[in-house]
């Protein structure tokens, strides 16, 4: 039976990476009931003002600079770490993504639970078979983001070390393809279609994934916090429906009249679909049908393109 979500009403919730696509909607959703501390580097003042307008408390800190973490309250109840550095410099990105997780958990060692957002980009390329949590790991994103997969794998190990060292209930969730009214990979494909640019796909098609709508991941993350353990709970985290890039682009074309121009490239990521068995046991199935989610995305981001 799936875990009930944690009750965050009146609780202090730290969310990192809040200027990114994944974490930004969490502030909007959780600040309605919780005391949300929204951590980012805040290079632009507009980002801080936007967070504060949503009810979040802006915390200026950088996982790559441990001394800056003194800005993080030590008495937070829950942590959701969605921060990521993708500069392409291994020294910087390993320090920020991997070592940074350890420093963050050391700062917040008294929390009730931590949710660390990893990625299905940690799985090895070259298979259309659904990945389980024990599937082989590899440098999946090296062709476009050379540090990404390796740093994410390293961050998982540091996360496990810190959980064991400090006795912190922890969940590591390997996120697949998040999308919604605020963007995501399908939105990038929509933009390419609007501009007449190619949609790059791996030649071993169909290219399957498990896109998860923002409504689903916002609700499910509170359940992922609930199933955290000191031995670390590991799970895939995506939509319950398997959908290919070719399929969702065809649907985007159907509702807009735009035509996807698929171009095969062996350097593309390739299919990464998940076995959702473990996820369903822990947090249940997702609810937003992928076609409904994609239509909502188009309506929010490019309403003038909708044909019907």
C-alpha positions in Angstrom: 0.0 0.0 0.0 1.3 3.4 -1.0 2.5 5.9 1.6 0.4 8.8 2.6 2.0 12.2 2.0 3.7 13.9 4.9 1.8 16.7 6.4 3.7 19.9 5.8 1.2 22.3 7.3 3.1 24.7 9.5 6.4 22.8 8.9 9.7 24.3 7.7 10.5 22.9 4.2 13.8 23.7 2.5 13.7 23.4 -1.3 16.9 23.8 -3.3 17.3 24.7 -6.9 14.2 26.8 -6.9 15.0 28.9 -10.0 15.0 25.6 -12.0 12.1 24.0 -13.9 11.5 21.2 -11.4 11.7 23.0 -8.1 10.0 26.3 -8.9 6.4 24.9 -8.9 7.1 23.3 -5.6 7.4 26.7 -3.9 4.1 27.8 -5.4 2.3 24.6 -4.2 3.9 24.1 -0.8 4.1 27.7 0.4 0.3 27.7 0.7 0.5 25.6 3.8 4.1 25.3 4.8 6.9 27.6 5.8 9.0 27.3 2.6 12.7 28.2 2.5 13.6 28.5 -1.1 17.4 28.1 -1.7 19.2 29.3 -4.8 22.2 31.3 -5.9 19.9 34.2 -6.9 22.0 35.7 -9.5 19.1 37.9 -10.6 17.0 39.9 -8.2 13.8 39.2 -10.2 14.1 35.5 -9.2 14.2 36.4 -5.5 11.2 38.7 -5.9 9.3 36.0 -7.8 9.9 33.5 -5.0 8.9 35.9 -2.3 5.8 36.9 -4.2 4.8 33.2 -4.1 5.2 33.1 -0.3 8.7 31.5 -0.1 11.5 32.7 2.0 14.5 33.3 -0.3 17.7 31.7 1.0 20.8 32.8 -0.9 23.3 29.9 -0.8 25.3 27.7 -3.1 26.0 24.0 -2.7 29.4 24.6 -4.2 30.3 26.9 -1.4 29.8 25.1 2.0 30.3 28.4 4.0 27.2 29.8 2.4 25.0 27.1 3.9 25.0 29.0 7.2 22.1 30.8 5.6 20.1 27.6 5.8 18.1 27.2 9.1 19.3 24.2 11.1 15.8 23.5 12.3 14.0 22.7 9.0 11.7 19.7 9.1 12.0 18.5 5.5 14.5 19.0 2.6 13.9 18.5 -1.1 17.2 18.8 -3.0 16.6 19.6 -6.6 19.7 21.7 -7.2 22.0 20.8 -10.1 25.1 22.3 -11.6 25.8 21.6 -15.3 28.7 23.9 -16.1 30.6 21.1 -17.9 33.6 21.5 -15.6 34.1 18.3 -13.7 35.9 19.8 -10.7 33.1 22.4 -10.2 30.2 20.1 -10.9 31.4 17.2 -8.7 32.1 19.7 -5.9 28.6 21.3 -6.2 26.5 18.2 -7.0 28.2 15.5 -5.0 30.2 17.1 -2.2 27.4 19.7 -1.9 24.8 17.1 -1.0 27.0 16.0 1.8 27.5 19.5 3.2 23.7 20.2 2.9 22.8 17.0 4.8 25.4 17.8 7.5 23.8 21.2 7.9 20.3 19.7 8.0 21.1 16.5 9.9 18.2 16.8 12.3 15.4 16.8 9.7 12.5 14.4 9.6 13.4 13.4 6.0 15.3 14.4 3.0 14.3 13.8 -0.7 17.2 13.9 -3.1 16.2 14.3 -6.7 18.5 12.2 -8.9 17.8 11.2 -12.6 17.2 8.2 -14.8 20.1 9.7 -16.7 22.3 7.6 -14.4 21.3 4.4 -16.4 23.6 3.0 -19.1 22.5 3.7 -22.7 21.7 1.2 -25.3 18.5 -0.6 -24.3 14.7 0.0 -24.8 14.1 -2.4 -21.9 12.5 -0.7 -18.8 15.1 0.1 -16.2 14.7 -1.1 -12.6 16.5 0.5 -9.7 19.2 -2.2 -10.0 19.8 -1.7 -13.7 23.4 -1.0 -14.8 24.6 2.6 -14.4 26.5 4.5 -17.0 27.6 7.9 -18.5 24.2 8.4 -20.3 24.3 12.1 -21.0 28.0 12.5 -22.0 27.3 13.6 -25.6 25.4 16.7 -24.6 26.0 17.2 -20.8 29.5 15.7 -20.2 29.4 16.0 -16.4 25.7 15.3 -15.7 25.4 11.5 -15.3 28.7 11.0 -13.6 28.0 13.8 -11.1 24.5 12.5 -10.4 25.9 9.0 -9.7 28.5 10.5 -7.4 25.8 12.6 -5.6 23.8 9.4 -4.9 26.7 7.8 -3.2 27.5 10.9 -1.1 23.8 11.1 -0.2 24.0 7.5 1.0 27.1 8.2 3.0 25.6 11.2 4.7 22.4 9.4 5.5 24.3 6.6 7.2 26.7 9.0 9.0 24.0 11.3 10.4 21.1 8.8 10.6 18.9 10.9 8.3 15.7 9.3 6.8 16.4 9.7 3.0 14.8 9.0 -0.3 16.6 9.1 -3.6 14.2 9.5 -6.6 15.5 9.0 -10.1 13.4 11.5 -12.1 12.5 10.7 -15.7 11.0 13.5 -17.9 9.3 16.3 -15.8 7.0 18.6 -17.8 4.0 20.9 -17.5 2.8 24.5 -17.9 6.3 25.7 -17.0 8.1 23.7 -19.7 10.2 20.6 -19.9 11.6 18.4 -22.7 8.2 18.1 -24.6 8.0 21.9 -24.5 11.4 22.1 -26.1 10.2 19.8 -28.9 7.1 22.0 -29.3 9.4 25.0 -29.6 11.5 23.2 -32.2 8.3 22.3 -34.2 7.2 26.0 -34.1 10.5 27.1 -35.4 10.8 24.4 -38.1 13.8 23.0 -36.4 14.6 19.2 -36.2 13.5 17.0 -33.3 16.6 15.0 -32.6 16.0 11.3 -31.8 18.1 8.2 -31.4 18.0 5.9 -34.5 16.9 2.9 -32.3 13.3 4.1 -32.2 10.8 4.4 -30.7 12.5 6.5 -28.0 10.5 5.7 -24.9 10.3 7.7 -21.7 7.9 8.1 -18.7 7.0 11.8 -18.7 5.6 13.0 -15.4 3.4 16.1 -15.2 4.1 18.8 -12.6 0.8 18.2 -10.8 1.8 14.6 -10.3 5.4 15.2 -9.1 4.4 18.0 -6.8 1.9 15.7 -5.1 4.1 12.6 -5.2 7.2 14.3 -3.6 5.4 14.5 -0.3 4.8 10.8 -0.5 8.5 10.2 -1.3 9.4 12.1 1.9 7.0 9.9 3.8 8.8 6.7 2.6 12.3 7.9 3.5 14.4 5.5 5.6 17.8 5.7 7.3 18.9 2.9 5.0 17.9 5.1 2.0 14.8 4.4 -0.1 15.7 4.3 -3.8 13.0 4.5 -6.5 12.5 5.4 -10.1 10.2 8.5 -10.4 8.3 9.1 -13.6 4.8 8.9 -15.1 3.0 5.6 -15.0 2.5 5.8 -18.8 5.2 4.9 -21.2 5.3 7.3 -24.1 7.8 7.8 -26.9 9.2 11.1 -28.2 7.8 10.2 -31.6 4.4 9.6 -30.0 4.2 12.8 -28.0 5.5 14.9 -30.9 2.9 13.4 -33.2 0.2 14.3 -30.7 1.6 17.9 -30.4 1.3 18.0 -34.2 -2.2 16.7 -34.1 -3.5 19.4 -31.8 -1.5 22.3 -33.3 -1.2 21.4 -37.0 2.6 21.6 -36.7 4.7 18.8 -38.1 7.7 17.3 -36.3 10.8 16.9 -38.4 12.6 13.9 -36.8 16.3 13.6 -37.4 18.1 10.5 -36.2 21.4 11.0 -34.4 23.3 8.1 -32.7 24.6 10.7 -30.2 21.1 11.4 -28.9 20.2 10.1 -25.4 18.2 7.1 -26.6 15.2 5.4 -24.8 15.1 5.5 -21.0 11.9 4.0 -19.8 11.4 2.9 -16.3 10.0 -0.1 -14.5 7.5 1.7 -12.2 6.8 -1.4 -10.0 8.8 0.0 -7.0 7.5 3.5 -7.4 3.9 2.2 -7.5 4.4 0.3 -4.3 5.7 3.3 -2.5 3.7 6.3 -3.9 1.0 4.9 -6.2 0.3 5.5 -9.8 0.4 9.0 -11.4 -2.9 10.5 -12.4 -2.4 13.1 -15.2 -3.0 11.4 -18.6 -0.1 12.3 -20.8 -2.3 13.7 -23.6 -4.2 15.9 -21.1 -0.9 17.1 -19.7 0.6 17.9 -23.1 -2.5 19.8 -24.2 -2.4 21.8 -21.0 1.2 22.5 -21.6 0.5 23.9 -25.1 -2.4 25.9 -23.9 -0.2 27.5 -21.2 2.9 28.1 -23.4 1.7 28.5 -26.9 -2.1 28.9 -26.9 -2.1 30.5 -30.4 -0.9 27.2 -31.9 -3.9 25.1 -30.7 -5.9 24.0 -33.7 -8.9 22.9 -31.6 
